[in-house]
Structure formats: C-alpha cells, structure tokens
C-alpha cells in the first residue's frame, strides 16, 4: 500500500503536441492518499483510462513524474510497481481453469503453494465461484469471466494499489451491486488504495470516499459526493452529476443579486464583480414552481414520474431547465413561474465556480 | 405449420446435382471404373475385381512412396509451423513496416508452382546457380541431382521458402485479433514472455493454426510440381513422392488400372488423415470448454 503522487503529470498520444487539445491528459498534480477509495468519474474519452494506465505503468507519461511513497517510479515497469488492475472487458486465460487463473499472479511471483491455495479459495468464495474452480475458463459467460478478472486483481494482498477500469460494464445490474459491495468490503478490510474508473455516477458515488471528476483531460473537481452535489466547481460537474443535472442560466451578477432574463434573482451570498461569461447554476432539487408571484416566467413542457419523484421539464425563456418535485407534491396548477433556493445557487464565470465574497481568500 | 408438398421443387436442385455430377462424381467414377478393370489396349476392358488394389497394397513401390511422403510432410509441418509462428510474432504490429512485411511475405505465395521449381532448380545448380555455385566455391560438396540428402534438403528448403508465409500470415491474423488488454493484464500479472505466448498468444492462435496445419498437410501431401521440376523424383527414386509416382505410373507406363487403384487409395489416405487431424483438434477444443 502506498501513497501515489502525480507531479506535473501530462500525457499526449502525439509525438509533438502543439495545441491544448493535443493533450489527452492536461497537467495534473495530485496525491492519492494511502488507503483511500477513489472514483475517477468522467464521460468517455476524458482521459480517465489514460491516467490509470500511467499509474499502473502501461503508459509512460509525456511529462512529469509519478511517485509511490515518494519514490520516483516514472520509468519503472509495471511489474516493479506491484499494482493490480482490472480492465473493462474480461481478460481470462482461456486454457487455464478458473482456479489456475486466480492463482496466476501469485504463481508468477513464486508464492508458496499452500498460501496460493488459501488465497484462491478465499477469492473464489468472494466472487461466488468456489464450485467452479476446476472448470476451464473458456466458454464461461462474460459475467463469470469478469468476476475471474476481478478475482485475479484482488488475489494479491501486498499490492500498492488496486485499479479498476470500468470493471462492471459487462456485469448485469443485480451482480453489479453485489460485487461493488464486496469491493467496498474488501477496501474496508484491507485498506488498499483503490482507484475506480467509471462513467456511472451512481457507481462512483456509492463506491468512493472521494470522487475525482475529469473533463476534457483535466481534473475539474476532487471531493466527497456531498461536495460535488452542493458545490460543483465546474459546470461540467454540475451537469454530469445528478439526474437530471444542474440548471444553468446566463446571468449578470452584482452583489447578492443575479439578473436572469431581466428578472432579479436573490443569491445566498454577495459576489465581487465577475468577469467573463457569467452563469448561475441551481440543481433541480432547489427549483420551486408556483403560479404567479416572484420568479422567472416558465412553461412546463413535460412531467416525468420516475417513482420516487417527478421530474418537471421546463422552458424558462428559451432555456431548458428541470425541477424535481417529491412524489407526494402535485405540480401546482397553472404554474408559470420558477424561483430558486438562494443558498443553493452557485455562480460560474467561464464554467468555473466563483467563490462568494464571504469566502474570498479561502478555497471554495 | 402446414407444409405444401410440391415435388417440382426437385428441379431447383437439379442444376447443382448436374454440375457436381460432371465436375466430381463422373470423373471419380471413371477412376473407379478403371481401377476394377484391365485392358490390353484397343479400348477393350475386362473385369479385374479388386486385383489392382491387392497389387498396390502389396507393392513395395507404393509403400516406399507413401513412406517418403509421410516423412516429407512431417518435416514440412515441423519446420513451417514453428517458423511461421516465430515470424508472425516478430512482425511489426502496425504502421508502414507492417504493410511492407505483409507484402513481402505474400510474394512467394503468388509465384506459380512450376516457376518456384524452376527458380530453385537454377538457384541450386553448381555451374550457374547462385546457391550451388557459392556452396561449391566454399568447398561444400553439394549436388541435388546426385546426392539424396542434398536433393531432400533442396526440396524441403524450397517448400519452406514457398509456404512458411502462409502459416505466418494466418498466425499473424490470429495475433492481431488479441485485444491489448490481454497483454496489459499479463504485465499486471507479471507473466513472463513465455507465459504470454503459452497462455495468451497460442490459445488465441489455435483456430487459425489448425487451419494452417491442415492446409499445409494436405498441400505437402499432394506436392507434385516443385520437386518434379527440381529433381524429377530423383536421384533414383529418392524424392519420388506419391503424386510423382502416380503420374509416372498413369502417364509414363500407362498402367491405368493400378494407377486408378493407387489414386483412390491416395485420396482415401488424405481424407482419413485430414479427418483425424480435424477431429482430434476440435475435440481438444471442446474438452477445454467443459
């Protein structure tokens, strides 16, 4: 187990990257604390897998260093880093039995046969394949194969970190929950540093202590699930996390008031003059619907009842927006105005969150 | 479901039946016809029963040719399959050099068989051939027209030169289909190069290798043109393989009856060995699955 430090790390798949867009991974400084469970969340192609492969040593970064417990391993081969990684699609050794597959990483390191047998049995129990240990891996379902891949990742106890690259994509939903719970349990029991790459926010939020959100090759926010929900540092975080995502409106902000489409919207705090393209963001949970009175004129385009709550699709002066109503709350009759909970409004300039004045000087 | 019975449907199958009849069944049947009859010329035939088959089975000449053929095919497979895999493993995976290698590898496959034979026939000549001349200059006593070992070596090297590409290309196709994740996982699992080959590459190539082995076996077992052009089956009968012997018998000596019996047995042997190959290999495959 180790603390993993990324020092000015950047990567481009091109030999001579010119513009900013040529970098698959933009400059990044970060410490992955020893023993924490991280989720690396982002849409496809945002550089998640690139980052993971750099950590495991399958890819050499174009720039910067990577350190394990302070030791520079930038040029160390994968074997030396002692990392376990599970890939998106199942990798099993077809000609080996399930048990041999699980034992493979241990055997390659010359572990004691008794210890190997012990570990293989423990892991088989964890992935629910005790009774199939002697079966050949070929011809198993994708599900079962991925469980073997996961098992092979977990069989070594002394790894510096466990990396998961969207490992549950091919597993059916019921088993997903179970395996994720087991992974959490494993983390709880052994305290491995875990990095879990996913584009599924539920998976990220339920698995990790800290979620790292990536967008366009950049880490845009690192925080607990609650922080990501309440104070998205970037409009992408607001939009990507939550279902539906955060509503954004173009606005002018002065002091504690934002002006949206000519209507004054009170803010929870006051802001220094903000430059750039200014927007306010508010999550659908904090959008109130009412007939007449204060607020922005809005038109309801659709109401979706998803069981636990209702999603109301709105057209607010040409901007699409959403509101969430509790299951029991009816949509107010003749609703034509929306207002927002002032405390829940975030202000963005050029997509990045602006800290309110009371917090100026402190990290937002 | 109610099935409509319409016997006229048979007419739709008829063209195929006729085609297969003329292209395969009738020619084969003429061979069968010759194999059970004897003739003293003038197109007069009389019944000989299974005599020719008995003769052939007792003929030392045929057994010798079969023996040579089996040795030849075994050597060919033993060299070309590992060599082909080795070449495939060392070919570039992508980029300009990958295409370059592919073209280079395909070249020998595009050369007509008797041209290959002619190339090597000249190449190996001691008086004017590059190989033969150089060897002679180096003091190696090489002469494929007189020395049995030299003749065999020449024929085998020629076949390896001509056909290893096929195995290599098939193996290469198999290798290309392995996703990167397998190699990455192997690195994570700290598998050695040998284990990567043994547990990832070889199993993934198994399917195409089976085809390669089958094709190379059948082709080498039926080889005629190249050794015929180079050695003419000599020195003596040293490189007289089954096909060469068969042609000698049928066209050289005009022994139609024995040659026909010989052909049929030849055909059955190829069929049998191919079937055994195929069955054994697919069964190996299935056994793994359970």
Interface residues (C-beta under 8 A of the other chain):
Chain A: X53 X56 X57 X58 X77 X78 X79 X83 X84 X85 X87 X88 X89 X91 X93 X94 X95 X96 X104 X105 X108 X109 X135 X136 X138 X139 X149 X152 X153
Chain B: X179 X181 X182 X184 X185 X187 X188 X189 X190 X191 X192 X195 X199 X200 X203 X204 X288 X289 X290
